[in-house]
Amino acid sequence: MTTQSSASDTGSFFGRLAEQITKFSGSTAAFTGAAGVVLLWAATGPLFHYSETWQLVINTGTTVVTFLMVFLIQRAQNKDSLVVHLKLNELIAATQGASNRMINAQDLSEEEINTLHRFYCLLAEKAKQDTSLGQTHSVEEAEDNHDEKMAAQRGEK
């Protein structure tokens, strides 16, 4: 007996429904169905003499579907983004010598993110001065390593 349940077995009814609709909406069957509806609508144009009501049907239908899909897409994107953050956090936490300050960086303020960005830009500039491309370091190790290399080039110890 397994104790692990799949995502579709847990969560709210809306969550499960949204997950299923999201999966279906990206399928070939959904695209074929949507294209079929548009073709059927276009084919009925002469029957309804291309009336305003005939045009209103497709306009209303596509507007409602678009409105709902925006929320489903955003929900899926939020979930995917969170999963990527969790996976990256796990990699950072599991990597010996990595800087743990980046765990949950997505929760930092915009000002803090900009400060870190400037710091990594500076680190990248220092890395450009290094001749070895085969070494990677944590932020702290890279700075120490860079300082040691510069001191060695100047003949210091």
C-alpha positions in Angstrom: 0.0 0.0 0.0 1.4 3.4 -1.0 1.2 6.4 1.3 1.9 8.9 -1.5 -1.1 10.3 -3.2 -1.2 12.1 -6.5 -2.0 15.8 -6.9 -5.3 14.9 -8.5 -6.4 12.9 -5.4 -6.0 15.8 -3.0 -7.1 19.4 -2.9 -10.3 21.2 -3.4 -12.9 20.3 -5.9 -12.1 23.6 -7.8 -8.4 22.7 -7.7 -9.0 19.3 -9.2 -11.4 20.7 -11.8 -9.1 23.5 -12.8 -6.2 21.0 -13.1 -8.2 18.7 -15.5 -9.4 21.7 -17.6 -5.9 23.0 -17.8 -4.6 19.6 -19.0 -7.4 19.3 -21.5 -7.2 22.8 -22.9 -3.6 22.2 -24.0 -4.5 19.0 -25.9 -4.9 18.4 -29.6 -8.6 17.5 -28.9 -9.3 20.9 -27.4 -7.6 22.7 -30.3 -9.5 20.5 -32.9 -12.8 21.2 -31.0 -12.2 25.0 -31.0 -11.3 25.0 -34.6 -14.4 23.0 -35.4 -16.6 25.4 -33.6 -15.1 28.3 -35.5 -15.5 26.5 -38.8 -19.1 25.5 -37.9 -19.9 29.1 -37.0 -18.3 30.4 -40.3 -20.3 27.8 -42.3 -23.6 29.0 -40.7 -22.9 32.6 -41.8 -24.9 32.4 -45.0 -27.8 30.6 -43.2 -28.1 33.5 -40.8 -27.3 36.1 -43.4 -24.2 37.2 -41.5 -26.4 39.0 -39.0 -25.3 40.9 -36.0 -26.7 38.1 -33.8 -24.6 35.6 -35.7 -21.5 37.7 -35.1 -22.5 38.3 -31.5 -22.5 34.5 -30.8 -18.8 34.0 -31.7 -17.8 37.3 -30.0 -19.5 36.4 -26.8 -18.3 32.8 -26.8 -14.7 33.7 -27.4 -14.8 36.5 -24.9 -16.1 34.2 -22.1 -13.6 31.4 -23.0 -10.7 33.9 -23.1 -11.8 35.5 -19.7 -11.8 32.1 -18.0 -8.6 30.8 -19.6 -6.7 33.8 -18.4 -7.3 32.7 -14.8 -6.6 29.0 -15.6 -3.3 29.9 -17.3 -2.3 32.2 -14.4 -3.1 29.4 -11.9 -1.0 26.9 -13.8 1.8 29.4 -14.2 1.8 30.2 -10.4 1.9 26.5 -9.6 4.7 25.9 -12.1 6.7 28.9 -10.8 6.3 27.7 -7.2 7.5 24.2 -8.1 10.6 25.6 -9.9 11.4 27.7 -6.9 11.1 24.7 -4.6 13.3 22.6 -6.8 15.9 25.3 -7.0 15.7 25.8 -3.2 16.3 22.0 -2.8 19.3 22.2 -5.1 20.8 25.2 -3.3 20.2 23.6 0.1 21.7 20.2 -1.0 24.8 21.7 -2.7 27.8 21.8 -0.3 29.4 25.2 -0.4 26.5 26.9 -2.0 25.3 30.2 -0.6 22.0 29.5 1.2 21.1 33.1 1.1 19.4 32.4 -2.2 16.9 30.0 -0.7 13.4 31.6 -1.1 14.9 34.6 -3.0 11.5 34.9 -4.6 10.2 36.3 -1.3 12.7 39.2 -1.2 11.7 42.7 -1.8 12.3 44.3 -5.1 15.1 46.4 -3.6 16.8 43.4 -2.1 16.6 41.6 -5.4 18.1 44.6 -7.2 20.9 44.6 -4.6 21.6 40.9 -5.2 21.5 41.5 -8.9 24.2 44.2 -8.7 26.2 41.9 -6.5 26.1 39.1 -9.0 26.9 41.5 -11.8 30.0 42.5 -9.9 30.8 38.8 -9.3 30.4 38.2 -13.1 32.9 41.0 -13.8 35.4 39.5 -11.4 34.9 36.1 -13.1 35.6 37.6 -16.5 39.1 38.6 -15.1 39.8 34.9 -14.2 41.4 32.7 -16.8 40.0 29.4 -15.5 36.4 28.7 -16.8 36.3 25.2 -15.2 35.7 26.3 -11.6 32.5 27.3 -9.9 32.1 28.6 -6.5 29.7 30.0 -4.0 29.6 33.8 -3.9 31.9 33.9 -0.9 34.3 31.3 -2.3 34.4 33.2 -5.7 35.3 36.5 -4.0 38.0 34.8 -1.8 39.4 32.9 -4.8 39.4 36.1 -6.9 41.3 38.0 -4.2 43.8 35.2 -3.8 44.4 35.1 -7.6 44.9 38.9 -7.8 47.3 38.8 -4.8 49.3 35.9 -6.5 49.5 37.8 -9.7 50.9 40.8 -7.8 53.5 38.6 -6.2 51.9 38.8 -2.7 51.2 35.8 -0.5 
